[in-house]
Amino acid sequence: MVNQASAAYGGEVKITLTGHATAHLLLMSTRLPFSVDEYYMAKEPALQYTSSRWVDMNRQIISSGLVYDQVQIEVSVKNPTRKQTITSSIKVVVSRDIFLLPDEKVKEDLQSVTLSPGSTDTNYVGFTPTQESGYHFDVFIDGEKVYTQPNDFPPRLQVSKGVTSLTLDELWSHLSAGSTYSLTGKLIRADTGEGVSGATIEIYDSDIEWDDLL
């Protein structure tokens, strides 16, 4: 029973003391029942992991994304105790899948979370993938690994390259497939308006269109 209670409440055990007290009222005495609850920790308290997932910036579940698009990792934890305020460190490690080789760690985030008894909390870790690949994460609480993503898609995140069109106001006479050009300024994505400075553009295909003269 003690082990079950300890597991259910994160190491917290309730001990109830019951008995009778004798009360003297004038010339009479009577026995009154009493009960006292005490809470003890059978082990060092720590927050408990409840769930985690990849989400977009609107906090919607995702399983795929584009290179340089920011995503988030949502991690939920709880304080299972009834009387203890707990502070724990929550670490998230993001890794990139590499075929036939050890995966590469690309980000590590560490947060300190304090929760009152019986409460829950959800934390978000921002991440921007810079390569076309699969990505997964591990969750640690107070240094102990509590979750690792299975080797499946989903729940792992598959990141691919986006398709961007470049429109030039002036014709480059030497523009040809297989060429590479470095531009000064920003390459802007038409769908989001976000830009990348110092972009290097490799030309895979080109299509020249002439505006009709009025």
C-alpha positions as a Python dict, from the first residue, in 0.01 Angstrom:
ca = {
    (1, 'M'): (0, 0, 0),
    (2, 'V'): (282, 243, 86),
    (3, 'N'): (460, 174, -243),
    (4, 'Q'): (138, 224, -441),
    (5, 'A'): (63, 553, -267),
    (6, 'S'): (422, 670, -316),
    (7, 'A'): (409, 594, -690),
    (8, 'A'): (70, 761, -734),
    (9, 'Y'): (175, 1087, -567),
    (10, 'G'): (535, 1123, -675),
    (11, 'G'): (690, 979, -360),
    (12, 'E'): (449, 1148, -118),
    (13, 'V'): (287, 927, 148),
    (14, 'K'): (-4, 1028, 371),
    (15, 'I'): (-7, 887, 724),
    (16, 'T'): (-329, 921, 922),
    (17, 'L'): (-311, 910, 1302),
    (18, 'T'): (-636, 823, 1479),
    (19, 'G'): (-725, 788, 1846),
    (20, 'H'): (-938, 917, 2131),
    (21, 'A'): (-883, 1205, 2369),
    (22, 'T'): (-1042, 1238, 2711),
    (23, 'A'): (-1220, 1567, 2766),
    (24, 'H'): (-1323, 1685, 3115),
    (25, 'L'): (-1636, 1899, 3130),
    (26, 'L'): (-1723, 2016, 3484),
    (27, 'L'): (-1789, 1695, 3677),
    (28, 'M'): (-1809, 1478, 3367),
    (29, 'S'): (-1547, 1328, 3137),
    (30, 'T'): (-1589, 1193, 2787),
    (31, 'R'): (-1372, 1036, 2517),
    (32, 'L'): (-1367, 1217, 2181),
    (33, 'P'): (-1226, 1064, 1859),
    (34, 'F'): (-961, 1253, 1661),
    (35, 'S'): (-778, 1211, 1331),
    (36, 'V'): (-460, 1384, 1208),
    (37, 'D'): (-313, 1357, 855),
    (38, 'E'): (63, 1395, 803),
    (39, 'Y'): (243, 1393, 467),
    (40, 'Y'): (594, 1255, 422),
    (41, 'M'): (821, 1210, 120),
    (42, 'A'): (945, 855, 60),
    (43, 'K'): (1186, 982, -208),
    (44, 'E'): (1320, 1308, -351),
    (45, 'P'): (1024, 1491, -511),
    (46, 'A'): (1028, 1567, -885),
    (47, 'L'): (780, 1683, -1145),
    (48, 'Q'): (626, 1409, -1359),
    (49, 'Y'): (627, 1403, -1740),
    (50, 'T'): (281, 1382, -1899),
    (51, 'S'): (318, 1450, -2275),
    (52, 'S'): (521, 1614, -2552),
    (53, 'R'): (488, 1680, -2927),
    (54, 'W'): (596, 1892, -3222),
    (55, 'V'): (374, 2196, -3284),
    (56, 'D'): (380, 2499, -3514),
    (57, 'M'): (385, 2861, -3398),
    (58, 'N'): (7, 2845, -3357),
    (59, 'R'): (56, 2542, -3128),
    (60, 'Q'): (-109, 2300, -3369),
    (61, 'I'): (31, 1945, -3392),
    (62, 'I'): (262, 1893, -3692),
    (63, 'S'): (463, 1605, -3837),
    (64, 'S'): (641, 1791, -4119),
    (65, 'G'): (792, 2131, -4188),
    (66, 'L'): (1022, 2333, -4411),
    (67, 'V'): (1386, 2430, -4368),
    (68, 'Y'): (1419, 2760, -4174),
    (69, 'D'): (1053, 2753, -4064),
    (70, 'Q'): (1037, 2791, -3686),
    (71, 'V'): (859, 2515, -3495),
    (72, 'Q'): (813, 2436, -3126),
    (73, 'I'): (833, 2141, -2890),
    (74, 'E'): (549, 2131, -2640),
    (75, 'V'): (629, 1959, -2309),
    (76, 'S'): (369, 1912, -2033),
    (77, 'V'): (451, 1818, -1673),
    (78, 'K'): (262, 1793, -1346),
    (79, 'N'): (317, 1804, -971),
    (80, 'P'): (154, 1482, -846),
    (81, 'T'): (187, 1560, -475),
    (82, 'R'): (-83, 1695, -246),
    (83, 'K'): (125, 1914, -13),
    (84, 'Q'): (467, 1973, -174),
    (85, 'T'): (577, 2260, -399),
    (86, 'I'): (831, 2115, -643),
    (87, 'T'): (1101, 2276, -857),
    (88, 'S'): (1257, 2061, -1131),
    (89, 'S'): (1486, 2118, -1429),
    (90, 'I'): (1330, 2030, -1766),
    (91, 'K'): (1581, 1964, -2044),
    (92, 'V'): (1493, 1906, -2409),
    (93, 'V'): (1758, 1775, -2651),
    (94, 'V'): (1686, 1793, -3025),
    (95, 'S'): (1875, 1562, -3264),
    (96, 'R'): (1898, 1528, -3641),
    (97, 'D'): (1862, 1182, -3795),
    (98, 'I'): (2175, 1061, -3977),
    (99, 'F'): (2155, 737, -4174),
    (100, 'L'): (2389, 460, -4050),
    (101, 'L'): (2567, 704, -3815),
    (102, 'P'): (2498, 842, -3466),
    (103, 'D'): (2238, 1116, -3470),
    (104, 'E'): (2365, 1474, -3438),
    (105, 'K'): (2256, 1690, -3144),
    (106, 'V'): (2147, 2027, -3285),
    (107, 'K'): (1987, 2197, -2982),
    (108, 'E'): (1967, 2170, -2604),
    (109, 'D'): (1725, 2372, -2391),
    (110, 'L'): (1714, 2380, -2010),
    (111, 'Q'): (1435, 2537, -1805),
    (112, 'S'): (1354, 2547, -1433),
    (113, 'V'): (986, 2489, -1352),
    (114, 'T'): (817, 2534, -1013),
    (115, 'L'): (468, 2395, -955),
    (116, 'S'): (233, 2406, -658),
    (117, 'P'): (72, 2082, -533),
    (118, 'G'): (-159, 1914, -786),
    (119, 'S'): (-91, 2169, -1063),
    (120, 'T'): (23, 2123, -1425),
    (121, 'D'): (229, 2329, -1669),
    (122, 'T'): (311, 2331, -2040),
    (123, 'N'): (641, 2468, -2172),
    (124, 'Y'): (746, 2549, -2528),
    (125, 'V'): (1092, 2519, -2681),
    (126, 'G'): (1152, 2700, -3009),
    (127, 'F'): (1354, 2532, -3284),
    (128, 'T'): (1450, 2628, -3641),
    (129, 'P'): (1572, 2338, -3861),
    (130, 'T'): (1851, 2438, -4099),
    (131, 'Q'): (1883, 2114, -4296),
    (132, 'E'): (1654, 1880, -4484),
    (133, 'S'): (1626, 1579, -4251),
    (134, 'G'): (1426, 1402, -3983),
    (135, 'Y'): (1436, 1543, -3630),
    (136, 'H'): (1349, 1401, -3289),
    (137, 'F'): (1383, 1503, -2925),
    (138, 'D'): (1445, 1361, -2578),
    (139, 'V'): (1302, 1499, -2252),
    (140, 'F'): (1490, 1492, -1920),
    (141, 'I'): (1359, 1584, -1573),
    (142, 'D'): (1628, 1653, -1311),
    (143, 'G'): (1880, 1473, -1532),
    (144, 'E'): (1672, 1157, -1582),
    (145, 'K'): (1549, 1075, -1932),
    (146, 'V'): (1170, 1044, -1918),
    (147, 'Y'): (1083, 1036, -2290),
    (148, 'T'): (1244, 971, -2626),
    (149, 'Q'): (1057, 985, -2956),
    (150, 'P'): (1002, 650, -3131),
    (151, 'N'): (1178, 595, -3462),
    (152, 'D'): (865, 666, -3667),
    (153, 'F'): (720, 954, -3874),
    (154, 'P'): (514, 1078, -3700),
    (155, 'P'): (578, 1147, -3415),
    (156, 'R'): (921, 1254, -3543),
    (157, 'L'): (942, 1568, -3756),
    (158, 'Q'): (1025, 1542, -4128),
    (159, 'V'): (1177, 1863, -4268),
    (160, 'S'): (1209, 1932, -4641),
    (161, 'K'): (1322, 2223, -4857),
    (162, 'G'): (1069, 2483, -4963),
    (163, 'V'): (1020, 2597, -5322),
    (164, 'T'): (1089, 2966, -5382),
    (165, 'S'): (1056, 3159, -5708),
    (166, 'L'): (1296, 3445, -5784),
    (167, 'T'): (1171, 3720, -6014),
    (168, 'L'): (1433, 3958, -6158),
    (169, 'D'): (1351, 4309, -6275),
    (170, 'E'): (1651, 4309, -6508),
    (171, 'L'): (1758, 4022, -6730),
    (172, 'W'): (2088, 3850, -6659),
    (173, 'S'): (2220, 3757, -7000),
    (174, 'H'): (2450, 3495, -6846),
    (175, 'L'): (2174, 3326, -6640),
    (176, 'S'): (2186, 2951, -6704),
    (177, 'A'): (2099, 2622, -6536),
    (178, 'G'): (2374, 2485, -6314),
    (179, 'S'): (2509, 2829, -6228),
    (180, 'T'): (2544, 2968, -5877),
    (181, 'Y'): (2505, 3336, -5786),
    (182, 'S'): (2554, 3530, -5464),
    (183, 'L'): (2326, 3829, -5412),
    (184, 'T'): (2351, 4133, -5190),
    (185, 'G'): (2037, 4189, -4984),
    (186, 'K'): (1765, 3946, -4885),
    (187, 'L'): (1590, 3658, -5054),
    (188, 'I'): (1224, 3704, -4958),
    (189, 'R'): (965, 3428, -4939),
    (190, 'A'): (645, 3539, -5106),
    (191, 'D'): (413, 3337, -4878),
    (192, 'T'): (544, 3463, -4541),
    (193, 'G'): (742, 3776, -4622),
    (194, 'E'): (1040, 3641, -4427),
    (195, 'G'): (1388, 3688, -4568),
    (196, 'V'): (1733, 3532, -4557),
    (197, 'S'): (2037, 3762, -4578),
    (198, 'G'): (2342, 3673, -4785),
    (199, 'A'): (2161, 3402, -4978),
    (200, 'T'): (2344, 3187, -5232),
    (201, 'I'): (2115, 3077, -5514),
    (202, 'E'): (2182, 2772, -5728),
    (203, 'I'): (1994, 2782, -6058),
    (204, 'Y'): (1829, 2449, -6143),
    (205, 'D'): (1599, 2583, -6413),
    (206, 'S'): (1525, 2919, -6572),
    (207, 'D'): (1227, 3049, -6766),
    (208, 'I'): (1245, 3381, -6951),
    (209, 'E'): (919, 3565, -7016),
    (210, 'W'): (885, 3892, -7206),
    (211, 'D'): (618, 4144, -7115),
    (212, 'D'): (401, 4245, -7411),
    (213, 'L'): (447, 4606, -7515),
    (214, 'L'): (131, 4816, -7527),
}
